[in-house]
Structures are given as structure tokens and as C-alpha cells.
Amino acid sequence: LFPVSPGTSASGRSVGAGWRLAANSSGRSMDNFKEDMQSQLDEKLSETRAKFFSLWESCNPEGFKSRYGESLKITRDRCLEIYEEEKQMRDKVQLTKKVVAEQSTLLQTMQEDIHVANQRFQSCEQQKQELLEKIKQLKEELAKKQESISTQKQENKAKLKELNTSAEMFKKRMGLEIRRVHGEQLQFIFKNINSKDPGQLFTFLLKFNAEGNYEVVSCDPPLECMPLLQEKLKDNNNFSAFLANVRKAFTALV
């Protein structure tokens, strides 16, 4: 690579020989590298060619069409299966929704019925309590009325006894007669009032009212002062004086 002139020394010739040896060795290494690269390239091309031919053989028109048809049929059949499954699933979903809606409606109706029944039950319970309270009140009122009636009967008996005593006295002295008419009513009949007609009858009808007081039902002949005489009798409860005042009033009419 570097020529040596004829006048170069021995040492110079030795150095030049070394460079030439190195250059020769480097040239042989490059040749070996090129051969290796060429070999690897040929190998890769062979592999690529083999793959290409294999792919080409597998993709020839007849074989490709057949395999494509089979693949297409399999895909179509699977799509149909998926469609049918999806259709059945949609039908099931719709049916389930319908059943759920019916069950929801039924549940709501049952809840409303239960609410109404509960209200009726509470109303019945309230009515029951009210009836029990009313029965209790009626029993208490009945007991009071029975007690009042019993007391009234005792008082009436005492009054009747007094009337009978007064009647006997007035019968002897004034010609008074007492008769029981219409159940508990008493008729008082006065005679010997009219000196011109001793047999003329002067009467009044008496009863005990709900309060246990004396009450004149009728009077013949009528006496305008009878209400006033009743009020006095109610105040003083003096029946003998009442009979004497009634006789005086009848006498005043003659």
C-alpha cells in the first residue's frame, strides 16, 4: 500500500513489510465476511422462497374456494344458532318481564287488600270498644234506673198509704171516694158539695209522673186554680191540704 523507495533503510523496509502483511490479512477477512453474508442471504432467500411457495400452494384458487366455502358455512350456521339463541333469549326476557309485571300487579293488589282489611279490622276493633263502652254505660244507666224505680215504688207505696188514710178520713167527713182506674191512676170523687143536689159528682183524675210527683190528668168540672194547687202540693207534699183546697175550689163553683 505504501511503496518504499530504493534509498529506504533496513528498518524502513521492515516496517513496510509489516504494513503489507497486515493489509493482506485484512483483505482476507473482508473476503470471508462477504462470503458469510452471501451465504446467510442465500439461506434467508431460500427460506422465504419456501414459505412463499407453501403459502401459494395453500392459497390456490380451488383449495382456497373450498376452504372458504366450508368456513363460510360454519360461520353462517353459527350465526344462525346465535340468532336463534338470541331470539329465544329475547322471548324469555319478554315473558319474564310479563310475569314480573303480573306478579307486581298482583302484589300491589294484595297489599291494597291487606291495607283495606287492616283498616276494617281497626274499625271493627274501634266499634267493638265503642260498643263495650256503650254497653257499660247502658248497664250503669239501667242499674241507676232500677234503683230509681225501686226507690220510686217505695215512695209511691208510702204515698198510696197516705192517700188511703186521707181517703178514709175524707170519706167520712166530706163524702170523698177514691177509685183506681187505668192502672196507676186514681179517680177522686167528691159528693155533698152542692146542698141543692148532694148527689152531684165533682171529680179529678190523679197519677204519679216520671219524676214521682203528683199530676192531675183531668178535672170535672174544670178548675182554673188546679195548676197552682199542684205546684203547692209539689212544694209541701201535703196531700191532705191539697184535697181540702180542691174541695173548697169545687164548692166555690156552686
C-alpha positions in Angstrom: 0.0 0.0 0.0 2.9 2.4 0.8 5.8 1.9 -1.8 9.3 2.1 -0.4 11.9 4.0 -2.3 15.2 2.3 -3.1 17.1 4.5 -0.7 15.0 3.4 2.3 16.9 1.8 5.2 16.6 -1.7 6.5 14.3 -0.6 9.3 12.2 1.2 6.8 11.9 -1.9 4.7 10.9 -3.9 7.8 8.1 -1.5 8.7 6.8 -1.6 5.1 6.8 -5.3 5.0 4.6 -5.3 8.2 2.1 -3.0 6.7 1.9 -5.2 3.6 1.3 -8.3 5.8 -1.5 -6.5 7.7 -3.1 -5.3 4.5 -3.1 -8.8 3.1 -4.7 -10.2 6.3 -7.3 -7.5 6.3 -8.2 -8.3 2.7 -8.7 -12.0 3.5 -11.0 -11.1 6.5 -13.2 -8.9 4.3 -13.5 -11.7 1.8 -14.5 -14.2 4.5 -17.1 -11.7 5.8 -18.6 -11.2 2.3 -18.8 -14.9 1.9 -20.6 -15.4 5.2 -23.1 -12.6 4.4 -23.7 -14.1 1.0 -24.3 -17.5 2.5 -26.7 -16.1 5.1 -28.6 -14.1 2.4 -28.9 -17.1 0.2 -30.2 -19.1 3.2 -32.8 -16.4 4.0 -33.9 -16.2 0.4 -34.3 -20.0 0.3 -36.5 -19.9 3.5 -38.5 -17.0 2.1 -39.0 -18.8 -1.2 -40.1 -22.0 0.6 -42.6 -20.1 2.7 -43.9 -18.2 -0.3 -44.4 -21.4 -2.3 -46.0 -23.1 0.7 -48.4 -20.1 1.1 -49.1 -20.0 -2.6 -49.9 -23.7 -2.6 -52.3 -23.4 0.3 -54.0 -20.4 -1.3 -54.5 -21.8 -4.8 -58.0 -21.0 -6.2 -59.6 -24.4 -5.8 -58.4 -25.2 -2.3 -59.0 -21.6 -1.1 -62.5 -21.6 -2.5 -63.3 -24.9 -0.9 -61.9 -23.9 2.5 -63.6 -20.5 2.2 -66.9 -22.1 1.5 -66.6 -24.5 4.4 -65.5 -21.7 6.7 -68.4 -19.5 5.4 -70.9 -22.4 6.0 -69.6 -22.9 9.6 -69.8 -19.2 10.2 -73.3 -18.9 8.8 -74.5 -21.9 10.8 -73.0 -20.5 13.9 -74.6 -17.1 13.2 -78.0 -18.8 12.8 -77.5 -20.6 16.1 -76.6 -17.4 17.8 -79.6 -15.7 16.2 -81.9 -18.4 17.4 -80.4 -18.4 20.8 -80.7 -14.6 21.0 -84.3 -14.8 19.8 -85.2 -17.4 22.4 -83.4 -15.3 25.0 -85.5 -12.2 23.9 -88.7 -14.2 24.2 -87.7 -15.5 27.6 -86.9 -11.9 28.7 -90.2 -10.6 27.4 -92.0 -13.5 29.1 -90.1 -12.8 32.3 -91.0 -9.1 32.1 -94.6 -10.0 31.6 -94.6 -12.4 34.6 -92.8 -9.9 36.7 -95.4 -7.2 35.8 -98.3 -9.6 36.6 -96.7 -10.5 39.9 -96.1 -6.8 40.7 -99.7 -6.0 39.9 -100.9 -9.0 42.0 -98.6 -8.0 44.8 -99.9 -4.4 44.7 -103.5 -5.7 44.7 -102.7 -7.9 47.7 -101.1 -5.1 49.5 -104.1 -2.9 48.9 -106.4 -5.7 50.1 -104.3 -6.1 53.2 -104.4 -2.4 53.8 -108.2 -2.4 53.4 -108.6 -5.4 55.7 -106.3 -3.8 58.3 -108.4 -0.7 58.2 -111.6 -2.7 58.5 -110.1 -4.7 61.4 -109.1 -1.5 63.2 -112.5 0.0 62.5 -114.1 -3.2 63.9 -111.8 -3.0 67.0 -112.8 0.6 67.5 -116.5 -0.2 67.0 -116.1 -3.1 69.5 -114.5 -0.8 72.1 -117.3 1.7 71.5 -120.0 -1.0 71.8 -118.4 -2.3 75.0 -118.3 1.2 76.4 -121.9 1.8 75.3 -123.0 -1.4 76.9 -121.1 -0.5 80.1 -122.9 2.9 80.1 -126.3 1.3 79.5 -125.7 -1.2 82.3 -124.9 1.7 84.6 -127.9 3.6 83.5 -130.1 0.6 83.8 -128.8 0.0 87.4 -129.5 3.6 88.2 -133.0 3.4 86.7 -133.7 0.2 88.5 -132.6 1.7 91.7 -134.6 4.8 91.0 -137.7 2.7 90.1 -137.2 0.7 93.3 -137.0 3.9 95.3 -140.0 5.4 93.4 -142.0 2.3 94.1 -141.3 2.6 97.8 -142.2 6.3 97.7 -145.4 5.5 95.8 -146.4 2.9 98.3 -145.9 5.3 101.1 -147.9 7.9 99.2 -150.7 5.4 98.4 -150.8 4.5 102.1 -151.1 8.2 102.9 -153.8 8.6 100.3 -155.8 5.7 101.7 -155.5 7.2 105.1 -156.6 10.6 103.8 -159.3 9.0 101.8 -160.8 7.2 104.7 -160.9 10.5 106.7 -162.3 12.5 103.8 -164.8 9.8 103.0 -166.3 10.0 106.5 -166.2 13.8 106.7 -166.5 15.1 103.1 -168.1 12.3 101.2 -164.9 11.5 99.2 -164.5 8.3 97.2 -161.3 7.1 95.6 -161.2 4.6 92.7 -158.2 3.0 90.9 -158.6 3.4 87.1 -156.3 2.9 84.1 -153.5 1.1 86.1 -151.8 3.5 88.4 -154.3 6.4 88.0 -156.7 7.3 90.8 -160.1 9.0 90.5 -161.2 11.2 93.3 -165.0 11.7 93.6 -166.5 14.4 95.8 -170.2 14.4 96.9 -172.3 16.5 99.2 -170.8 19.7 97.8 -173.9 21.2 96.3 -176.5 21.5 99.0 -179.3 21.7 96.5 -178.0 18.5 94.8 -176.0 16.4 97.2 -175.6 13.6 94.7 -173.8 15.8 92.1 -170.2 14.5 91.5 -167.1 16.6 91.4 -164.1 14.6 90.2 -160.4 14.8 89.2 -158.0 12.1 87.9 -154.6 11.8 89.5 -151.4 9.9 88.7 -147.7 9.8 89.5 -145.5 11.2 86.7 -141.9 10.0 85.8 -140.4 12.2 88.5 -142.6 10.7 91.1 -144.7 13.8 91.6 -148.5 14.1 91.7 -150.0 15.1 88.4 -153.7 15.9 87.7 -154.8 14.4 84.4 -158.3 15.7 84.2 -160.8 17.6 86.3 -164.6 17.8 86.1 -165.8 20.5 86.4 -162.5 22.2 85.4 -160.7 24.3 88.0 -158.6 27.3 86.9 -156.6 27.1 90.1 -155.7 23.5 89.7 -152.1 24.2 88.3 -151.5 26.4 91.3 -152.7 23.8 93.7 -150.4 21.2 92.0 -147.4 23.5 92.5 -148.2 23.9 96.2 -148.5 20.1 96.6 -145.2 19.6 94.8 -143.6 22.1 97.2 -145.0 21.0 100.6 -146.0 17.4 99.7 -149.1 17.9 101.9 -151.8 15.8 100.2 -154.5 16.3 102.8 -154.2 20.1 102.4 -154.3 19.6 98.6 -157.6 17.7 98.9 -159.1 20.3 101.2 -158.2 23.1 98.8 -159.7 21.2 95.8 -162.9 20.7 97.7 -163.0 24.4 98.5 -162.5 25.2 94.8 -165.3 22.9 93.8 -167.6 24.4 96.5 -166.8 27.9 95.1 -168.3 26.8 91.8 -171.7 26.1 93.2 
